[in-house]
Amino acid sequence: MSFFKRNRASFILLFIAIIFIFLGVWREEFEVVFKKAVNICLECIGLG
């Protein structure tokens, strides 16, 4: 059995994940996610 046939589900999920990443960057959602991540980190460390 070929490598690609055995791991077909993994490749499909990887492809879908890449599509969602590109859609998020295209919609400029990375700024919102980054701001939330910074706020959470600052709250956990106690600097904020």
N, CA, C and O atoms as CSV, one atom per row, in Angstrom:
chain,resi,resn,atom,element,x,y,z
A,1,MET,N,N,0.842,-1.177,0.000
A,1,MET,CA,C,0.000,0.000,0.000
A,1,MET,C,C,0.889,1.243,0.000
A,1,MET,O,O,1.905,1.291,0.693
A,2,SER,N,N,0.508,2.212,-0.758
A,2,SER,CA,C,1.308,3.422,-0.906
A,2,SER,C,C,1.223,4.313,0.331
A,2,SER,O,O,0.269,4.241,1.105
A,3,PHE,N,N,2.229,5.142,0.494
A,3,PHE,CA,C,2.289,6.060,1.642
A,3,PHE,C,C,1.104,7.022,1.641
A,3,PHE,O,O,0.523,7.299,2.691
A,4,PHE,N,N,0.749,7.529,0.464
A,4,PHE,CA,C,-0.336,8.492,0.369
A,4,PHE,C,C,-1.701,7.860,0.610
A,4,PHE,O,O,-2.597,8.517,1.141
A,5,LYS,N,N,-1.873,6.620,0.237
A,5,LYS,CA,C,-3.149,5.959,0.462
A,5,LYS,C,C,-3.363,5.670,1.945
A,5,LYS,O,O,-4.486,5.758,2.441
A,6,ARG,N,N,-2.293,5.325,2.650
A,6,ARG,CA,C,-2.409,5.039,4.081
A,6,ARG,C,C,-2.702,6.303,4.887
A,6,ARG,O,O,-3.406,6.246,5.896
A,7,ASN,N,N,-2.173,7.429,4.451
A,7,ASN,CA,C,-2.290,8.664,5.213
A,7,ASN,C,C,-3.211,9.676,4.539
A,7,ASN,O,O,-3.012,10.883,4.677
A,8,ARG,N,N,-4.194,9.204,3.828
A,8,ARG,CA,C,-5.082,10.088,3.085
A,8,ARG,C,C,-5.830,11.036,4.019
A,8,ARG,O,O,-5.949,12.222,3.715
A,9,ALA,N,N,-6.327,10.550,5.127
A,9,ALA,CA,C,-7.067,11.396,6.067
A,9,ALA,C,C,-6.160,12.483,6.640
A,9,ALA,O,O,-6.593,13.622,6.815
A,10,SER,N,N,-4.925,12.144,6.927
A,10,SER,CA,C,-3.980,13.131,7.458
A,10,SER,C,C,-3.722,14.242,6.445
A,10,SER,O,O,-3.680,15.416,6.811
A,11,PHE,N,N,-3.551,13.880,5.182
A,11,PHE,CA,C,-3.304,14.886,4.155
A,11,PHE,C,C,-4.529,15.766,3.929
A,11,PHE,O,O,-4.396,16.968,3.698
A,12,ILE,N,N,-5.702,15.185,3.994
A,12,ILE,CA,C,-6.928,15.981,3.831
A,12,ILE,C,C,-7.062,16.978,4.972
A,12,ILE,O,O,-7.368,18.147,4.735
A,13,LEU,N,N,-6.835,16.535,6.214
A,13,LEU,CA,C,-6.914,17.441,7.360
A,13,LEU,C,C,-5.848,18.530,7.298
A,13,LEU,O,O,-6.114,19.679,7.651
A,14,LEU,N,N,-4.648,18.180,6.852
A,14,LEU,CA,C,-3.583,19.169,6.700
A,14,LEU,C,C,-3.967,20.209,5.659
A,14,LEU,O,O,-3.751,21.402,5.871
A,15,PHE,N,N,-4.525,19.780,4.550
A,15,PHE,CA,C,-4.953,20.692,3.488
A,15,PHE,C,C,-6.049,21.634,3.989
A,15,PHE,O,O,-6.014,22.831,3.702
A,16,ILE,N,N,-7.011,21.109,4.727
A,16,ILE,CA,C,-8.089,21.938,5.275
A,16,ILE,C,C,-7.527,22.941,6.276
A,16,ILE,O,O,-7.951,24.097,6.291
A,17,ALA,N,N,-6.584,22.523,7.108
A,17,ALA,CA,C,-5.967,23.431,8.078
A,17,ALA,C,C,-5.244,24.569,7.372
A,17,ALA,O,O,-5.345,25.720,7.797
A,18,ILE,N,N,-4.523,24.268,6.311
A,18,ILE,CA,C,-3.810,25.307,5.559
A,18,ILE,C,C,-4.789,26.293,4.939
A,18,ILE,O,O,-4.535,27.498,4.927
A,19,ILE,N,N,-5.905,25.787,4.424
A,19,ILE,CA,C,-6.927,26.671,3.854
A,19,ILE,C,C,-7.470,27.612,4.916
A,19,ILE,O,O,-7.619,28.807,4.660
A,20,PHE,N,N,-7.771,27.091,6.116
A,20,PHE,CA,C,-8.295,27.933,7.181
A,20,PHE,C,C,-7.268,28.968,7.646
A,20,PHE,O,O,-7.640,30.091,7.989
A,21,ILE,N,N,-6.001,28.611,7.661
A,21,ILE,CA,C,-4.958,29.577,8.032
A,21,ILE,C,C,-4.919,30.710,7.016
A,21,ILE,O,O,-4.868,31.879,7.400
A,22,PHE,N,N,-4.940,30.386,5.733
A,22,PHE,CA,C,-4.919,31.424,4.707
A,22,PHE,C,C,-6.172,32.299,4.766
A,22,PHE,O,O,-6.091,33.509,4.553
A,23,LEU,N,N,-7.334,31.692,5.053
A,23,LEU,CA,C,-8.550,32.495,5.176
A,23,LEU,C,C,-8.464,33.459,6.361
A,23,LEU,O,O,-8.902,34.605,6.253
A,24,GLY,N,N,-7.914,33.019,7.471
A,24,GLY,CA,C,-7.750,33.881,8.631
A,24,GLY,C,C,-6.814,35.040,8.360
A,24,GLY,O,O,-7.079,36.166,8.781
A,25,VAL,N,N,-5.718,34.774,7.659
A,25,VAL,CA,C,-4.781,35.844,7.310
A,25,VAL,C,C,-5.428,36.802,6.323
A,25,VAL,O,O,-5.245,38.014,6.429
A,26,TRP,N,N,-6.174,36.281,5.373
A,26,TRP,CA,C,-6.840,37.115,4.367
A,26,TRP,C,C,-7.859,38.045,5.008
A,26,TRP,O,O,-8.010,39.189,4.581
A,27,ARG,N,N,-8.565,37.557,6.040
A,27,ARG,CA,C,-9.568,38.357,6.734
A,27,ARG,C,C,-8.957,39.200,7.855
A,27,ARG,O,O,-9.678,39.885,8.581
A,28,GLU,N,N,-7.639,39.151,7.995
A,28,GLU,CA,C,-6.874,39.915,8.982
A,28,GLU,C,C,-7.296,39.594,10.405
A,28,GLU,O,O,-7.342,40.480,11.259
A,29,GLU,N,N,-7.601,38.344,10.658
A,29,GLU,CA,C,-7.990,37.921,12.000
A,29,GLU,C,C,-6.779,37.647,12.885
A,29,GLU,O,O,-6.919,37.473,14.095
A,30,PHE,N,N,-5.590,37.609,12.284
A,30,PHE,CA,C,-4.396,37.349,13.082
A,30,PHE,C,C,-4.152,38.472,14.078
A,30,PHE,O,O,-3.581,38.235,15.142
A,31,GLU,N,N,-4.580,39.706,13.751
A,31,GLU,CA,C,-4.412,40.824,14.675
A,31,GLU,C,C,-5.240,40.612,15.943
A,31,GLU,O,O,-4.764,40.851,17.052
A,32,VAL,N,N,-6.467,40.167,15.767
A,32,VAL,CA,C,-7.351,39.928,16.913
A,32,VAL,C,C,-6.798,38.798,17.775
A,32,VAL,O,O,-6.764,38.905,19.000
A,33,VAL,N,N,-6.371,37.729,17.141
A,33,VAL,CA,C,-5.832,36.586,17.877
A,33,VAL,C,C,-4.561,36.988,18.616
A,33,VAL,O,O,-4.355,36.579,19.759
A,34,PHE,N,N,-3.708,37.782,17.980
A,34,PHE,CA,C,-2.468,38.211,18.615
A,34,PHE,C,C,-2.751,39.094,19.829
A,34,PHE,O,O,-2.112,38.934,20.870
A,35,LYS,N,N,-3.699,40.024,19.709
A,35,LYS,CA,C,-4.053,40.892,20.841
A,35,LYS,C,C,-4.593,40.078,22.016
A,35,LYS,O,O,-4.243,40.341,23.167
A,36,LYS,N,N,-5.434,39.103,21.731
A,36,LYS,CA,C,-5.975,38.254,22.803
A,36,LYS,C,C,-4.873,37.424,23.447
A,36,LYS,O,O,-4.863,37.249,24.665
A,37,ALA,N,N,-3.957,36.918,22.654
A,37,ALA,CA,C,-2.857,36.116,23.192
A,37,ALA,C,C,-1.960,36.963,24.091
A,37,ALA,O,O,-1.522,36.502,25.145
A,38,VAL,N,N,-1.689,38.187,23.682
A,38,VAL,CA,C,-0.862,39.074,24.499
A,38,VAL,C,C,-1.560,39.378,25.815
A,38,VAL,O,O,-0.928,39.351,26.871
A,39,ASN,N,N,-2.853,39.666,25.763
A,39,ASN,CA,C,-3.585,39.972,27.000
A,39,ASN,C,C,-3.608,38.779,27.940
A,39,ASN,O,O,-3.435,38.947,29.147
A,40,ILE,N,N,-3.813,37.601,27.422
A,40,ILE,CA,C,-3.837,36.403,28.270
A,40,ILE,C,C,-2.460,36.183,28.896
A,40,ILE,O,O,-2.367,35.873,30.084
A,41,CYS,N,N,-1.399,36.338,28.117
A,41,CYS,CA,C,-0.045,36.130,28.642
A,41,CYS,C,C,0.278,37.146,29.726
A,41,CYS,O,O,0.852,36.803,30.759
A,42,LEU,N,N,-0.096,38.399,29.482
A,42,LEU,CA,C,0.207,39.433,30.482
A,42,LEU,C,C,-0.581,39.203,31.767
A,42,LEU,O,O,-0.077,39.489,32.853
A,43,GLU,N,N,-1.812,38.689,31.665
A,43,GLU,CA,C,-2.592,38.409,32.852
A,43,GLU,C,C,-2.004,37.237,33.635
A,43,GLU,O,O,-1.984,37.255,34.866
A,44,CYS,N,N,-1.527,36.222,32.924
A,44,CYS,CA,C,-0.951,35.056,33.612
A,44,CYS,C,C,0.346,35.413,34.314
A,44,CYS,O,O,0.601,34.951,35.427
A,45,ILE,N,N,1.158,36.222,33.678
A,45,ILE,CA,C,2.443,36.607,34.276
A,45,ILE,C,C,2.220,37.624,35.383
A,45,ILE,O,O,2.993,37.673,36.339
A,46,GLY,N,N,1.176,38.437,35.269
A,46,GLY,CA,C,0.869,39.421,36.292
A,46,GLY,C,C,1.429,40.795,35.986
A,46,GLY,O,O,1.497,41.645,36.874
A,47,LEU,N,N,1.829,41.029,34.756
A,47,LEU,CA,C,2.365,42.345,34.397
A,47,LEU,C,C,1.268,43.320,34.019
A,47,LEU,O,O,1.482,44.532,34.057
A,48,GLY,N,N,0.108,42.819,33.657
A,48,GLY,CA,C,-0.971,43.691,33.176
A,48,GLY,C,C,-1.803,44.081,34.290
A,48,GLY,O,O,-2.773,44.817,34.109
